[in-house]
Amino acid sequence: MLDVVVVGAGPNGLTAAVELARRGFSVAVFEARDTVGGGARTEELTLPGFRHDPCSAAHPLGINSPAFRALPLERYGLEWLQPELPMAHPFTDGTAAVLSRSVAETAASFGPRDAGPYRRLVEPFLPKWDTLVRDFMSLPLTSLPRDPVTLARFGLVGLPPSALLTRRFHDERAKTLFAGLVAHVMAPLTGLATGAVGLVFALAAHARGWPVARGGSQSISDALTAYLKDLGGTVHTDYEVKRLDDLPPARAYVFDTSPTALARIAGFGRYYEGYRYGPGVFKVDYALDGPVPWIAEQARVAGTVQIGRDSAEIGAALRAASKEGRAPDRPFMITVQPGVVDPTRAPEGKQVFWAYGHVPSGWTGDLTDAMERQLERFAPGFRDRVLARAIAGPPELAARNANYVGGDIASGAVSGLQILLRPKLTLSPYTTPHPAVFICSSATPPGPGVHGMSGHNAAKAVWRRLRQQS
């Protein structure tokens, strides 16, 4: 009998497996796809030699993750590459606000009236960032806060909606960039704790940047897998699990899946019926004949570029997808251009480019034209650089990754109480009705992103249970 079986070889499942194997437990991972990775994969989606990330691409939470930082992943091939600028938000006048490693440079890009308010917002937290991020990403009750005072101060600032937090800014440049940060988790700007979302992304950039992984996001998953195998763990791909009886006997089962899939496989009936999924995304991976022709110089050297004219346009796009059930006319877009720092991703002189916009859950339309019209506003001539496209709407994304129900890459709505308490209103989110079954996916705290902390936190719950049985 194995100690632990993990279902799903995404970053959280692999991290949970590693954490348990490090503590001497026998671990086996079972993955339905023919490769490991989940939301951290790299594939040739368009043309030979163009290596795209089908889901995650830039990793501010990955490089800042307490779980990843405690593992020797660099020994197994993971190399973080830092663009000159972590992120830029261009405007139609050819200028841009930026999120730089430097607080001063970031503040200066907002203009004189908002430089001071921005510095006063972020500078109190930066010296204590490592402790804060550990406390923030380990809640609830997987460990006691190391710095409860700073965590409480952060909560006072971040728990209100981001729309309230940005009232401290006078001009649109800072408000727009911050609105874009919140939109990374597809949350309406008026939602609970959305201020914390934007603040975490900003602090992460100042602390360690928004890097890409050399060779693509697959290298994160491959490094975790290689380390797991060195620890004695095994990984089985092309193994779809439809019920618990499909798995070998084990003392514990850990699922890196959606709550919906777990309920179906484990026979939990309607246990997770209150769990809500959010809007989907429409994603296009481009093979380009050269760099994106941004008007704003800052966008040409940024790893991530946000696209939205102002905070009102961003808010309208989010409302259309999440509240009104329609695709926005002018979608807010998150784009990543790994080629500004990683020449291995495309043939010499060419580029890969990653872009998505928000759409309603399960939407079956085509957003390509609307996305490219948006891009042309900030990078005239973009369409002339396109060699090939790989298009994936919500149905295609859900088919590639069963965790993305309705195309929701956050694996659950990041709104209301569910932004903090997911997948159930409980203080033990990683446990289930079955004492030997656990969940560790992005549907559990701290939520979406390639950071492994959901797996890390779930592993703590598992080894406590196994230790009690010894």
C-alpha distance (Angstrom), angle and dihedral (degrees) to the residues before:
residue distance angle dihedral
M1 . . .
L2 3.80 . .
D3 3.77 120.5 .
V4 3.81 95.0 -135.8
V5 3.79 137.5 11.3
V6 3.82 117.3 -165.6
V7 3.80 119.5 -159.3
G8 3.80 112.8 -154.0
A9 3.81 127.4 30.8
G10 3.78 99.3 -138.2
P11 3.82 120.1 127.1
N12 3.81 92.4 -84.2
G13 3.79 95.4 47.5
L14 3.79 91.8 46.9
T15 3.81 92.1 46.6
A16 3.81 91.5 50.5
A17 3.81 89.6 49.3
V18 3.82 92.0 49.5
E19 3.80 93.6 47.7
L20 3.81 91.4 51.6
A21 3.81 94.5 43.6
R22 3.81 89.6 51.2
R23 3.79 87.5 59.6
G24 3.77 93.0 54.7
F25 3.80 100.7 -98.0
S26 3.80 120.7 138.8
V27 3.83 107.4 -116.1
A28 3.80 136.1 -174.2
V29 3.81 125.9 -176.3
F30 3.81 123.7 -153.4
E31 3.83 120.3 -161.8
A32 3.82 127.2 -175.5
R33 3.82 95.1 -150.3
D34 3.79 123.7 72.0
T35 3.83 91.6 -113.5
V36 3.78 135.0 38.8
G37 3.79 121.7 -112.7
G38 3.79 115.5 85.1
G39 3.81 103.7 -167.3
A40 3.82 91.4 -2.2
R41 3.80 105.7 69.5
T42 3.79 136.7 125.2
E43 3.80 124.1 -150.6
E44 3.81 141.3 162.0
L45 3.79 95.6 -108.0
T46 3.80 100.6 161.8
L47 3.83 119.0 18.1
P48 3.82 133.9 -4.4
G49 3.80 111.4 -79.8
F50 3.83 95.0 21.3
R51 3.81 107.3 111.6
H52 3.81 112.5 -161.7
D53 3.80 133.3 -175.4
P54 3.82 106.4 -131.0
C55 3.81 91.5 -157.7
S56 3.82 126.2 -1.8
A57 3.79 118.9 31.1
A58 3.83 112.8 156.8
H59 3.79 118.1 47.3
P60 3.82 118.5 -156.8
L61 3.81 90.2 146.8
G62 3.80 93.4 42.8
I63 3.79 97.2 58.5
N64 3.81 90.4 42.3
S65 3.81 95.1 45.6
P66 3.82 113.5 122.5
A67 3.82 87.9 -150.4
F68 3.82 95.6 54.0
R69 3.80 93.4 40.3
A70 3.81 89.9 57.1
L71 3.83 92.1 55.0
P72 3.84 126.6 77.0
L73 3.80 92.9 -123.5
E74 3.82 93.7 144.1
R75 3.82 87.5 65.4
Y76 3.78 87.5 60.0
G77 3.79 97.4 51.8
L78 3.80 105.5 -83.6
E79 3.81 110.9 139.5
W80 3.80 121.7 174.1
L81 3.82 115.1 -144.6
Q82 3.80 118.4 -158.9
P83 3.82 119.9 -148.3
E84 3.79 116.7 -143.0
L85 3.81 87.4 -105.4
P86 3.81 123.2 25.1
M87 3.82 92.7 -146.9
A88 3.78 141.9 -6.1
H89 3.79 130.9 -165.9
P90 3.82 109.1 -159.2
F91 3.79 125.6 -157.4
T92 3.78 129.6 -149.7
D93 3.81 91.9 -106.7
G94 3.81 90.4 67.0
T95 3.81 96.4 -103.3
A96 3.81 127.4 108.0
A97 3.77 141.9 -157.0
V98 3.78 111.2 -134.9
L99 3.77 140.4 -155.6
S100 3.79 102.4 -143.7
R101 3.78 133.1 176.6
S102 3.82 82.9 -113.1
V103 3.80 117.5 75.6
A104 3.80 89.4 -156.0
E105 3.81 93.6 53.5
T106 3.79 91.2 47.3
A107 3.80 92.9 48.4
A108 3.80 91.8 47.6
S109 3.81 91.1 54.9
F110 3.81 89.5 60.8
G111 3.79 94.3 59.2
P112 3.82 132.0 -109.1
R113 3.81 97.7 -68.3
D114 3.81 94.6 56.1
A115 3.81 102.1 34.4
G116 3.80 92.4 85.7
P117 3.82 97.0 44.8
Y118 3.80 90.7 49.7
R119 3.78 93.7 50.3
R120 3.80 90.8 48.2
L121 3.81 88.9 50.9
V122 3.82 99.3 53.0
E123 3.80 108.0 22.3
P124 3.84 97.6 73.6
F125 3.81 90.7 58.8
L126 3.81 102.2 42.1
P127 3.84 98.8 77.0
K128 3.81 89.0 54.5
W129 3.80 96.7 38.4
D130 3.82 98.9 119.4
T131 3.79 92.5 52.8
L132 3.80 92.4 41.2
V133 3.79 95.0 51.0
R134 3.81 91.0 48.5
D135 3.80 91.1 50.9
F136 3.82 92.6 42.8
M137 3.81 94.7 49.4
S138 3.80 96.4 41.0
L139 3.78 97.6 57.6
P140 2.96 136.0 147.8
L141 3.78 109.4 49.7
T142 3.80 98.7 -50.9
S143 3.79 86.5 114.6
L144 3.77 137.7 -6.3
P145 3.83 114.9 -98.5
R146 3.79 112.7 -95.8
D147 3.79 91.7 -152.5
P148 3.81 107.8 24.0
V149 3.82 93.0 170.3
T150 3.81 94.2 58.1
L151 3.80 90.8 41.8
A152 3.81 90.0 52.8
R153 3.82 91.3 49.0
F154 3.78 89.2 49.8
G155 3.81 89.7 50.8
L156 3.79 92.3 51.8
V157 3.80 89.7 54.4
G158 3.80 98.9 37.0
L159 3.80 107.2 36.3
P160 3.83 95.5 71.8
P161 3.83 117.2 79.0
S162 3.79 115.7 -80.1
A163 3.80 88.9 -118.8
L164 3.81 87.3 68.6
L165 3.79 94.4 43.9
T166 3.81 92.7 53.4
R167 3.81 91.3 55.5
R168 3.79 85.6 86.0
F169 3.82 87.1 69.7
H170 3.81 120.7 80.7
D171 3.80 103.0 -163.3
E172 3.76 135.3 52.3
R173 3.81 98.3 -116.8
A174 3.81 95.2 71.2
K175 3.81 93.2 37.9
T176 3.80 91.5 51.8
L177 3.79 95.9 48.7
F178 3.80 91.4 47.1
A179 3.83 92.2 47.8
G180 3.79 87.7 53.8
L181 3.79 91.3 52.4
V182 3.81 90.7 55.2
A183 3.81 90.8 47.9
H184 3.82 90.5 63.1
V185 3.81 86.7 83.2
M186 3.82 92.8 41.6
A187 3.80 92.4 -118.3
P188 3.82 123.6 148.9
L189 3.80 110.2 -109.4
T190 3.81 90.8 -120.1
G191 3.81 94.5 57.0
L192 3.79 128.2 117.5
A193 3.84 114.8 -87.6
T194 3.81 93.9 2.8
G195 3.79 87.8 126.9
A196 3.81 87.3 63.3
V197 3.81 90.8 51.7
G198 3.80 93.0 56.3
L199 3.79 92.8 42.0
V200 3.82 93.2 51.6
F201 3.81 91.9 52.8
A202 3.81 91.4 48.5
L203 3.81 93.9 47.8
A204 3.79 91.1 46.1
A205 3.80 90.1 56.5
H206 3.80 93.0 50.1
A207 3.79 92.4 45.9
R208 3.81 102.5 46.0
G209 3.80 109.9 -16.0
W210 3.79 133.5 -118.4
P211 3.80 101.2 -77.3
V212 3.77 133.1 179.0
A213 3.80 122.3 -137.2
R214 3.80 115.0 -110.7
G215 3.78 108.7 -105.1
G216 3.80 93.0 11.8
S217 3.78 140.4 -65.7
Q218 3.80 90.3 -63.6
S219 3.80 87.7 78.3
I220 3.83 89.5 68.4
S221 3.79 91.8 55.2
D222 3.80 92.6 41.4
A223 3.81 91.5 52.0
L224 3.81 91.9 50.6
T225 3.81 90.3 47.9
A226 3.80 94.3 48.7
Y227 3.81 91.3 49.5
L228 3.81 91.2 47.9
K229 3.80 90.9 53.1
D230 3.80 91.2 49.7
L231 3.80 87.2 54.2
G232 3.80 89.7 55.3
G233 3.80 98.6 -98.9
T234 3.80 122.8 136.4
V235 3.81 130.7 -140.9
H236 3.80 124.3 -154.8
T237 3.82 118.4 -167.9
D238 3.82 129.4 -170.8
Y239 3.81 87.4 39.7
E240 3.79 113.7 128.5
V241 3.79 115.1 -165.1
K242 3.80 115.4 -149.7
R243 3.80 99.1 164.0
L244 3.79 138.0 5.8
D245 3.81 90.6 -102.3
D246 3.83 88.2 67.6
L247 3.80 88.9 69.6
P248 3.81 129.9 76.0
P249 3.81 119.2 -105.6
A250 3.80 113.3 -78.8
R251 3.77 140.5 161.8
A252 3.83 91.2 -124.0
Y253 3.81 137.9 15.6
V254 3.80 121.2 -153.6
F255 3.82 119.9 -165.5
D256 3.79 123.6 -153.4
T257 3.80 89.4 -172.1
S258 3.77 139.8 103.4
P259 3.82 116.0 -79.2
T260 3.81 87.3 -114.5
A261 3.81 92.3 58.0
L262 3.80 92.9 43.8
A263 3.81 92.0 51.8
R264 3.80 90.1 50.6
I265 3.82 95.5 46.9
A266 3.80 97.2 41.9
G267 3.80 96.1 39.5
F268 3.81 95.9 -117.8
G269 3.79 93.0 148.2
R270 3.81 111.2 -160.0
Y271 3.81 96.4 -10.5
Y272 3.82 93.0 121.3
E273 3.79 97.9 32.7
G274 3.82 91.5 119.1
Y275 3.81 92.3 58.3
R276 3.79 110.7 111.0
Y277 3.79 127.7 -149.5
G278 3.78 121.2 -148.2
P279 3.79 134.8 -138.2
G280 3.77 121.0 -56.3
V281 3.76 131.5 -122.6
F282 3.77 133.6 -125.1
K283 3.79 109.8 -143.4
V284 3.79 132.5 -167.2
D285 3.79 124.2 -171.5
Y286 3.79 112.6 -160.3
A287 3.76 134.3 -158.1
L288 3.82 104.3 -153.0
D289 3.78 133.0 -163.9
G290 3.80 91.7 -134.3
P291 3.82 138.0 -26.1
V292 3.79 123.5 -33.6
P293 3.86 106.5 -90.0
W294 3.81 96.9 -125.6
I295 3.80 116.1 178.4
A296 3.81 91.4 -147.2
E297 3.80 111.1 74.9
Q298 3.80 92.2 -147.4
A299 3.81 91.3 60.5
R300 3.81 90.5 57.6
V301 3.82 92.1 66.1
A302 3.82 100.2 34.5
G303 3.78 120.8 104.9
T304 3.82 92.2 -148.5
V305 3.80 125.1 33.8
Q306 3.82 122.6 -169.1
I307 3.81 117.3 -150.4
G308 3.79 120.3 -152.6
R309 3.81 129.5 110.5
D310 3.80 95.9 -133.6
S311 3.80 142.2 -26.1
A312 3.80 92.0 -84.1
E313 3.80 92.2 55.8
I314 3.82 90.8 46.9
G315 3.80 91.5 48.8
A316 3.80 91.3 49.0
A317 3.81 91.6 51.2
L318 3.80 91.8 50.8
R319 3.81 92.3 47.7
A320 3.80 92.1 49.0
A321 3.80 92.5 54.5
S322 3.80 99.8 37.5
K323 3.82 104.9 30.5
E324 3.80 109.9 18.3
G325 3.80 99.9 43.1
R326 3.79 96.4 -128.5
A327 3.77 138.5 104.2
P328 3.81 112.7 -102.6
D329 3.79 118.9 -110.2
R330 3.79 89.5 -137.8
P331 3.81 105.8 29.0
F332 3.76 121.9 -154.1
M333 3.79 105.0 -122.9
I334 3.77 136.9 -159.9
T335 3.77 113.0 -156.8
V336 3.80 132.8 -177.3
Q337 3.80 127.1 -162.7
P338 3.82 107.3 -169.3
G339 3.80 91.6 177.0
V340 3.81 92.5 76.8
V341 3.80 87.0 76.5
D342 3.83 108.1 8.2
P343 3.82 115.5 60.6
T344 3.82 91.7 178.4
R345 3.78 92.4 76.6
A346 3.82 98.5 74.9
P347 3.83 141.0 13.4
E348 3.79 115.1 -78.1
G349 3.81 112.2 -67.2
K350 3.81 93.1 10.9
Q351 3.82 130.7 99.9
V352 3.78 141.1 -151.5
F353 3.79 115.3 -139.4
W354 3.82 127.6 -166.9
A355 3.82 123.4 -159.2
Y356 3.77 139.5 162.6
G357 3.78 140.6 174.4
H358 3.80 131.5 -162.8
V359 3.81 122.0 -100.3
P360 3.83 134.6 167.2
S361 3.79 118.8 -76.5
G362 3.80 111.2 -78.9
W363 3.82 93.2 4.3
T364 3.81 112.1 170.6
G365 3.81 101.8 -167.4
D366 3.80 130.5 102.8
L367 3.81 117.8 -103.5
T368 3.81 95.7 175.8
D369 3.80 96.8 104.9
A370 3.82 93.9 46.4
M371 3.81 90.6 48.9
E372 3.77 93.2 49.7
R373 3.79 92.5 47.1
Q374 3.81 86.9 55.0
L375 3.79 91.4 49.4
E376 3.80 91.8 49.4
R377 3.83 89.4 58.5
F378 3.81 90.1 63.3
A379 3.82 100.6 24.2
P380 3.83 109.8 32.7
G381 3.79 110.5 -158.6
F382 3.80 94.2 29.3
R383 3.80 93.4 130.9
D384 3.81 90.2 55.6
R385 3.83 89.2 62.6
V386 3.82 95.0 54.2
L387 3.81 114.9 111.9
A388 3.81 97.1 167.5
R389 3.80 141.9 -11.7
A390 3.80 133.6 -147.0
I391 3.81 108.1 -159.7
A392 3.79 125.1 -162.0
G393 3.80 124.6 175.2
P394 3.81 125.7 -178.9
P395 3.85 95.4 -73.3
E396 3.81 92.4 51.2
L397 3.81 93.3 45.2
A398 3.81 91.2 49.7
A399 3.81 90.4 48.8
R400 3.81 91.2 52.3
N401 3.80 94.5 45.6
A402 3.81 119.9 21.5
N403 3.83 90.3 -157.3
Y404 3.83 89.7 69.0
V405 3.78 97.0 78.6
G406 3.80 108.6 -169.2
G407 3.83 89.1 -3.9
D408 3.81 92.7 -61.4
I409 3.81 103.0 150.8
A410 3.83 89.9 -174.6
S411 3.84 89.2 65.2
G412 3.79 90.4 -130.4
A413 3.79 141.2 17.9
V414 3.81 112.5 -70.1
S415 3.78 94.6 -148.5
G416 3.80 140.9 96.3
L417 3.78 117.0 5.5
Q418 3.80 88.5 -28.3
I419 3.79 89.1 76.9
L420 3.82 86.9 69.1
L421 3.81 106.5 19.5
R422 3.80 113.4 44.8
P423 2.99 144.8 -167.3
K424 3.84 89.3 0.2
L425 3.79 135.6 5.6
T426 3.79 92.1 -99.9
L427 3.79 140.7 115.8
S428 3.83 90.6 -130.0
P429 3.81 102.6 55.2
Y430 3.81 95.9 164.1
T431 3.81 96.0 58.0
T432 3.81 125.9 79.9
P433 3.84 137.5 -164.7
H434 3.82 88.3 -81.8
P435 3.81 111.7 71.8
A436 3.81 92.5 -142.8
V437 3.82 96.8 46.3
F438 3.82 124.3 83.6
I439 3.81 136.6 174.3
C440 3.81 123.4 -139.6
S441 3.81 106.2 166.4
S442 3.82 129.7 118.3
A443 3.80 85.8 -85.1
T444 3.83 85.8 79.1
P445 3.83 128.7 65.8
P446 2.94 132.9 -39.5
G447 3.81 85.7 26.6
P448 3.80 136.2 -150.8
G449 3.78 126.7 11.1
V450 3.79 138.4 74.8
H451 3.79 100.1 -81.6
G452 3.80 106.5 108.6
M453 3.80 92.3 -134.8
S454 3.81 94.5 121.5
G455 3.80 87.3 55.8
H456 3.80 91.8 44.2
N457 3.81 92.3 51.0
A458 3.80 93.2 45.0
A459 3.81 90.6 50.4
K460 3.80 88.7 59.0
A461 3.79 90.1 55.6
V462 3.82 90.5 48.3
W463 3.78 97.7 49.8
R464 3.80 91.5 46.5
R465 3.81 88.4 55.4
L466 3.80 92.6 46.0
R467 3.79 92.0 47.0
Q468 3.80 89.6 53.5
Q469 3.81 89.0 54.5
S470 3.81 93.9 51.4
